[in-house]
């Protein structure tokens, strides 16, 4: 998943600050931009490990363009960090799923046309994350059990 990263640029006196707007409380810093981004990856990995230990699904990544419009981050630079969420989801389990033929064909065609989806399972995983996030947004008291 591509998580947007807000970067408060540093200088000779101040370090670079890095914040993940989609991951409340996940932040880092570094004396150089490269160091700040390396530390950001480490920070997000620790953050996601903590969520996994508490059996919580990682939040979906918001839109970079939406975050860039947020007043709290005006003047900040931006990057995205690609994080493989699978290690934080408790491993893969194979399940049989029943889908209508036409829907399955449309999914497979979409996967072929968009390399962002590794395969059918990755597409379904991505769709499930989006649906879970949407339900949680509409019904904040919904539990992840």
N, C-alpha and C positions, 0 to 999 in steps of 0.2 A: 504494500500500500504506500502511496506517495503522500507523506505528511508534509504540509507547508511548515517552514521554519522562518520565524521573524528574527532578523539580525540587527541588533543595535551596534552600529559600527564603532570601533574603538580608535584609539590614537596612541601616541607615545605615553600618555598619562593613564588612560583607561582601557580596560580589556574589552573585547568584543563580547556582547551578551547574546545568547541564543535562547529563543522561547518557542515551544510547540503550542500554538493556540488551541489545538484540538485535544491536548493532553494537559489538563489543569495541574499546575505545580511541576511540570516537567520543563526544566531549563538548564542551561549550562553557560560556560564562558571560556575564553581562551585569549592569550596575548596576541595571537594572529587569527585571521579568518580561518585558515586551515586547521589550526588547533581548536578553535571554537566549534567548527563543524565536526571534527573527530570526537571531541568531548560531547557534542550533541548526540551523536550516534550512541555513545556509551550511556548517556543519560536516558535516552528513550528505551534502550534495552533493559536497563534496571527498572524503569517505570513499568514496562510491559511484563517483566518477570514478577513484579509485585502484584500486578493485576491478576496474573495467572495463579499465583499462590492463593489469592482470595477468590478464585474461580469467577473472575469478571472478564467479559469479552472486551477486547480493546475497542475504543471509540473509533468510528469511521473518520477518515480524513475529510475535512471541509475543503471547499473550493479555494484555491490560491487567490483567484480574482476577488472572491468575497472577502477573504481576510485582508487583502491589500486595501480594501475600502474601509475597513474598521478604523475608527478614529483613534483607538488605543495604540495603533501601530503606524500612524502617519509618520513618514520620514524614515522608517526602518527599511532595510534591504531585505530581500527574500531569497529563499532557496527551497528546494524540496529534497527530502531524504526518503529513499526507497527502503522500506522495512518489510521483511518477510514475516508475516504474522503467524505462520503455521507453527513455529516452535513454541508459541505462547498460547496455543489453543488445545493443548493436551494430546497432540498426535492425531493422525488420521484414522478414521474408522470407515470401513466399506459397508455401504447399505444399498439395498435395491430400492430404486425409486420408480414409481409408475408415472409416466407422462404421456399425454396424447402425442401421436406420431407427428402431427403438424408442428406442435410446439417444440418437440425434440429436433425436428428438421430445422426450424428457425434458429434455435440455439446453436446447433452445429454450424450452420451457415454464418452466423454472426461471429463465432469463434474463429472460423477460417479467415474471415475478413478483417479481424481486429487482433493483432498479435499481442495486445495487452492481456488478453485472456489466454492462459497457457493451454487450457483444454476445457472440456465440458464441465468437469468437476470444479475447476477454478471459476468458471462463469457462474455456476450455481452457488458457490461459496460467496462470491462477490454480491450476487443478487440477495442472498440471505442476509449478509451484513447490512446492506442498504435497507432492507425491509425491517430488520430489527431496530436499526437506528431511527427509522421513520416512526415506528410504533412507540419507541421510547420517547421520542420528541412529542408525539401526540398524547401519550399517556405516561407521564414521568414516573408515576408510582409503580409501573410494571417492573416486576423482578426478573432477573436473569436465570431463574431456577429452571 
